[in-house]
Amino acid sequence: FQQEAPKHFVLVKLDYPRDKSILTEEIVAQNEKLQTEYSIQGFPTILLMDHDGRVYGQTGYQEGGPGPYNEMLAKKRKDGEGFKAALEAAAKKQGIDRAQALDDALAELDEELVDNYHAAILEEIVALDADGKAGLKEKYGERLAKIEQARMLDAAGQKLNKLIADDMRAGKGEEALQKLDQVIAKPANPVEKQMAMFFKGMVVMDVKADAKAAIAVLEAARKLDPKSPIAERIGQVLPQLQKQIKDGGDGGN
């Protein structure tokens, strides 16, 4: 791998150790920024990009050793040629012609890659087809809104996890609840408020073992936006809590 891969790629490795104290604050901040930017959910995550950092392939660990792995990377690199060629063509165009060239570029990628890494291109396409005459605004508008909502959800979840993680590990559940209440009172956006209320419901159950109180918080959270992904998650949790009450497992008074 070390002999073959550098012939085709500039190799960049980011380390995410459990013990962050072995990294400088600058590296931790850089890694957190890139983890958010590229929606990294697990390790190892391997991203193939062009020289501008635009992703055209994603993979992870695979069995078989370096030979098959190099072959897999070569195939992904070849599959990405159409994407990179279309981007080069788009760079020479303007207006709706550029939008259509960018659309051609996205057509070379899996939808998951587009949703995870190319919201900026989608935004540009929709902006270039502002009047909708080319059909691209209609094609990507709703999809872009869902991507933006997912990004806000992810950002809110990471922020709240970081906010209460130390308190929860230290058994300071009341302190965690106070911090969540502060976010609920002054959220950055509606998504963050609903997410904070979801977190609060879970913490109430964890700290107080009070299923009735947890259900009340979660139902209030679901009412904020009944069609959101958070509301869907709440809908999965509520029956479990309701069953605990029915079975007499509610420790609340």
N, C-alpha and C positions, 0 to 999 in steps of 0.2 A: 504493500500500500504506500509506504513512504517513498518508494522509487517511482511508482506509476502515477499516483494522484497529483503530485506537484507539476507534472507535465501539462496538466489540463486545468488545474485550479490553484488559486491562492488559498492556502489552508489557514483557517482562523479557528482557534479553540477558545471557548469561554468556559470557565470553571465555576460551578455552583456547589461548593462544598457545604455540608451540613453545618460545619463550624465556620461561620463567616469571619471570625476573628483572625483567621490566617490571611485574609485579603485586606487590602487598604480600603478606606472609605470610598475613594474615587472609583476603584474597581467594582465594589459592591453597587454603587450608584449607577455605573455604566451598565453592569449586567442586568440590574432591575429594569432599567430603561429599555434595553434590547429585548428582554424577556416579554415586556408588555408590548413593544412595537411589533414583535414577530409572533405574539400569541403562543409562547412556548408553554406547554402543559406538562410535559414529562421529559425524562432524560434516558438515553441520549436522543436528541433531536438533531438531525443532519439536514441542513438547508443548502440547496444549490442556487446560486444567484449569479446575475450578470455583474459587470463591474460597477453598476450603479446601485447594487444591493437589491435588485428586483428578483424575487424568488420565482424559479421555474421548476423546481423539484424539491421533494421532501422525502426523507426516509429516516431510518433509525438503525438499531442493531439488527444484523441478520447473521444466521449461522452459515458456516461453510468456509470461513477464512477469507484471506485477502483476494484470492483469485476471483471467485464468484462476486465478491463485493466490488472489485474494480470493474467487472463486466456490467454489473447493475448500474454503477455510476456512469459508465460509458453510454449505456442505453438512455438513461435519463438526460445526459448531456445532449445526445442526438435528438431526443424528443423535444428538448428546449430550443432547438435551432429555429423552428418556425416562429416561436414566441419572440425570440430576439430579433429575427429578421423583420417581423411585423412592427416591432418597436422602432427599429431603424428607419423603416418606411414612414412611420407616423411622425418621426422627428423632422421630416422634410415637408410635412403638410400642415395646413391650418384649417380652422373652422370645421365644418361637417366632414370634410375629407379626412381630417385628422381623427375625428371621432370614429369614423368607420374603420380606419386603419387600427386604432386601438381596440375596437371591437374584434377585428380579425386576430389581434394578438391574444386576447383573452380566450378566443375560441380554441387556441392551441393548448390550453391548460385544463386540468380537471376543475370542476366547479368548487371543490373544497379549497384548492390552492387560491383560486380567485377570491373566494369569500374571506380566507384567512389573511391574505397578503396584498390584495390589490384594490382595496377600497378607494385609494387615491385615484387610480385609473378610472374606476367606476364614476367617481365624483366628477372627474374631468369630462367623461363622455356625456353624462347627464347635463352638465353645464353647457357643453358645446351644442347639444341638441335641445336647447332651452324651449324652443317652440314645439318640440315633439314631432316635427314633420318627417324626420328620418326614422321614427319608431324606436329610437334608442333610449329616449327618456322613459317611455312606457316599459321597455324591456328590462331596464335596470333600476328604475326608481324605487319600487317596492323592495327589491332585493337589497339595495343600498341602505334603506331605512332599517331593515332587519340586521344588517351587518353593524350599523352604528349602534343599535340597541344592544347587540351582543357585546360590543366593545365597551359600552358604558357599564353593562352588567359585570364584565370581567374586571374593569377598573374599580368599580364599587366593592366587589368582593375582595379584591386584593387589599384595598385600603382598609376595609373593616377587619379583615383577618389580622393585618399588621397592627391595627389599633388595639385589639383586645387579646392578642395571642399571649403576651407576657402575663397579663392578669389571669387568664384562664389556666396557664401552666402553673402559676403560683397559688391557685385556689382562691383567687380574689374575684369571685363571680359578681359581687355587688358593685365593685369598681368597674368591671366590664359593662354591666348594665347601665351604670351612670354615663359612661362614655357613649354607649349606643343611644341613650336618650338625648344626649347633646346633639348627636348627628341627626336624629329624628326631628328635633326642634329646629335645626338650621341645616338642612341638607343642601348639597351642591346642586342637586337636580332631583326630579321625582323618582328616577330609578334608584338613586342612592337612598332615598327615604324608604322606599319599599324594601330594598335589600337590608337596610338597617333594622327594619321591623321584623323581617324574616329571621335575621341573626338574633334579635332580642327574644323571639319566641323560642328559638332553640336553646339559648342560654338560660332562659327562665326554666325550661324543662330540665336542663342539665344541673343547674344550681339549686333550684327549689323543688324539683320533682313535682311540680304543680301543673298537671296536664290541662286543667280548666283555664288557668291563667295563660298558659302557652297558646291554647286554642283561641282565646279571646284576642291575643296579640296577632296571631297569624290570620285570623279571619278579617281583622281590621286592615292588615297589610294587603290581603287579597282584594279587598274592595277598592284599594287605590287604583289598581289597573287589573281588572279580572282577566284580561287577555294576554298578559305579559308572561314571559318564561318563569318569572319568580312565582306568579300566581299558579302556574302549572305545577311547580315544585311543591308549593304549599298544599295543593290539592292531593298530592301524593303522600304528604306527611300527616295531614289531618285525620284520615281514617285510622292510622296507627295510634294517634293520641286518643281518639274517641274510643278505640277498643280498650285502651288501658283504663279509661274511666269505667267502661262497662264491666271490665273484669276486676274492678276494685283496686287497680294499681295506681290510682292518682294519690300522690302524697300531699296534695294541697288541701287547705281547709276551706 
